Amino acid sequence: MFYESTRGKAAPATSAEAIKMGIAPDGGLFVPDRPVKISREQLAEMAGRSYRHLARDILQLYLTDFSAEEIVTCVTPAYGADRFADPAVAPVRPLDRGRGLHVLELFHGPTCAFKDFALQILPHLLTRAMVKTGENKEIAILVATSGDTGKAALEGFKDVPGTRIIVFYPAEGVSEIQKLQMVTQEGGNVHVIGVRGNFDHAQNGVKEIFGNRALNEEIGRAGCRFSSANSINWGRLLPQIVYYFFAYLDLLAKGELAAGEEINFVVPTGNFGNILAAFYARRMGLPVHRLVLAANRNNVLTDFIRTGIYDRNRPFYKTISPSMDILISSNLERLLFELTGRDGTKITAWMEELKAKGRYRVDAATHAKIREIFWSDAAGDTETMAAVRHTYQQYGYLIDPHTAVGMHVYERYREATGDRRKTIVASTASPFKFNQSVVQAVWGPEAVRGKSEFALLEFLAQKTGLSIPPGLRDLNKKPVRHTLAVEPADMAGTVRKILSR
Ligand SMILES: *Cc1c(COP(=O)(O)O)cnc(C)c1O
């Protein structure tokens, strides 16, 4: 199998090359050049497999230039018991058997959000890919983060031989817990730097560094090469396909589903990465009826699915589900490529319109295909808070605000369509990680007044009987190791200094 670019103008690449490059040379995203199919018989055989076993099977179908042994050496450390706190890795919890409602818990990794599933394995895939392609430079991973990705990438890349990682976060734009998660990061190859500005400043700064030829050549002479750990890299998307299969097969093995029975997935969405992985799982033959896309007040994707018009010309809102505050969903490009019959010319034109005017409209046939597979609605902050509260009152089950956006949209979907198929809501973060909104939603504003996020961790543990996740416990007692803060204009100079040492 080879990987081709969604813009249609790049030479086919092996999976190792695609993972190493991250983005295709023509500015597009790499996608597999042929569909991968799993038959009903194969699916039945896979039921009951461990997460690691299933990950091996599915990765092998796409990473055809990797040997079985190479894949094992990537999968085994990534999903080990020392990394994921739940023995199932991605446990499926029944919430309401009568309605067939289940939650897929994707937050048992070291940083308590689903990004660990990709970022625990990406460093292994990337370092293998380097060896396979004869690359002998050290990889310097640059990350701009609004909170969750930075910490997940740091945990994934810390002390991985042949790599260094530099994370830029908005100095005043992340939560207390998110900041401490990053500035207390251990590891000999990690750098965490505050940017005096917002996320856009950090993101633009990183983009400029990637495009800075002089700097690229200079660090090349010092034996380094930049790479990216964000979700445009196929190596970040592929591992996420696994847990959709795992969830379905778990219910199948427990007898909750009949062979071939169709279900729905509800996915809280920002950059369209997580739900795109669900789309690939469906394409492979997983019996999925609808993919329900849940958005917050930044509902550019909900409008797109309803109208076929993508329009980012709208206000940007800061919400209580901050990891979904995004107006340019870069992975949508892959979906459009697949649904237009791999029409790179069309995709190029739409993406150029998006860049120039902030808006494009897909043709009627493509829009019809999108509507056949996807359904979408959005939740404002008030509705999100209500969903946290109702879910706790009704089921005694605590969810974070991102998952709550999904739960709200699940209810809307049932109301609007009358569809009674069994449904799995993807839970993307631990309620402990976004504890302020969670405590306020369930116990009222009085309960949070005057309390730090650390006091709230204790409060939540006491109220629910759950234990504080290991990654968040004692964070305020760990030494701060990273104190550097820079102006956006000094980001490139800082990277130069770090890498020339
Ligand atoms: C990143 C993130 C999302 C959005 O995922 P996408 O792949 O960008 O759609 C949702 N919830 C949480 C907690 C996240 O960290």
The ligand as an SDF file (V2000), in Angstrom:
LIG
                    3D

 15 15  0  0  0  0  0  0  0  0999 V2000
   -8.6580   17.2910   21.0290 C   0  0  0  0  0  0  0  0  0  0  0  0
   -9.8990   17.0400   21.8120 C   0  0  0  0  0  0  0  0  0  0  0  0
  -11.1720   16.9540   21.1890 C   0  0  0  0  0  0  0  0  0  0  0  0
  -11.3660   17.1710   19.7040 C   0  0  0  0  0  0  0  0  0  0  0  0
  -10.8280   16.1260   18.9390 O   0  0  0  0  0  0  0  0  0  0  0  0
  -10.5660   16.3030   17.3620 P   0  0  0  0  0  0  0  0  0  0  0  0
   -9.8290   15.0910   16.9420 O   0  0  0  0  0  0  0  0  0  0  0  0
   -9.7690   17.5580   17.2180 O   0  0  0  0  0  0  0  0  0  0  0  0
  -11.9080   16.4090   16.7260 O   0  0  0  0  0  0  0  0  0  0  0  0
  -12.2710   16.6510   21.9890 C   0  0  0  0  0  0  0  0  0  0  0  0
  -12.1450   16.4850   23.3240 N   0  0  0  0  0  0  0  0  0  0  0  0
  -10.9480   16.5600   23.9560 C   0  0  0  0  0  0  0  0  0  0  0  0
  -10.8880   16.3860   25.4300 C   0  0  0  0  0  0  0  0  0  0  0  0
   -9.7800   16.8400   23.2260 C   0  0  0  0  0  0  0  0  0  0  0  0
   -8.5890   16.9350   23.8680 O   0  0  0  0  0  0  0  0  0  0  0  0
  1  2  1  0
  2  3  1  0
  2 14  2  0
  3  4  1  0
  3 10  2  0
  4  5  1  0
  5  6  1  0
  6  7  2  0
  6  8  1  0
  6  9  1  0
 10 11  1  0
 11 12  2  0
 12 13  1  0
 12 14  1  0
 14 15  1  0
M  END
$$$$
